[in-house]
Amino acid sequence: MQALIRAATEKLALASVITVDADEQAAELSRSVGDEISRVILEQRQLEQRFEALISQRGVLKAMPNKTKYKENQKELHEVADQLRNSTKVNPPPAADEGGNPLGVACGCERGRGPNVS
């Protein structure tokens, strides 16, 4: 009996060590999201600046007799435009069932029958 109590006490001690402070976790998540937003904004700004530079060059290159550089400019312009378009896409939220549970996530339900009730 004492061994059982000792083992339970050790498990409780371990559980108290691995608990996470909810406020600390929320602050870390907020910092992480803020860093990601800052990174995306910086990347967006760099793409916009590159796009503007290519547009400015396009007029000069179009007037030149050798169209090779103009074609290279057009190709890069399309690539940057695609990158800009993709950088502003927002992923839609995952599909959910009638109960609001994300599809493909176990919820203790039999497929299509609702919660299991005993």
Sequence and secondary structure as in RCSB ss.txt:
>XXXX:A:sequence
MQALIRAATEKLALASVITVDADEQAAELSRSVGDEISRVILEQRQLEQRFEALISQRGVLKAMPNKTKYKENQK
ELHEVADQLRNSTKVNPPPAADEGGNPLGVACGCERGRGPNVS
>XXXX:A:secstr
 HHHHHHHHHHHHHHHHH   HHHHHHHHHHHHHHHHHHHHHHHHHHHHHHHHHHHHHHHHHHSS  HHHHHHHH
HHHHHHHHHHHHT       B TTS BTTS  SEETTTEE   
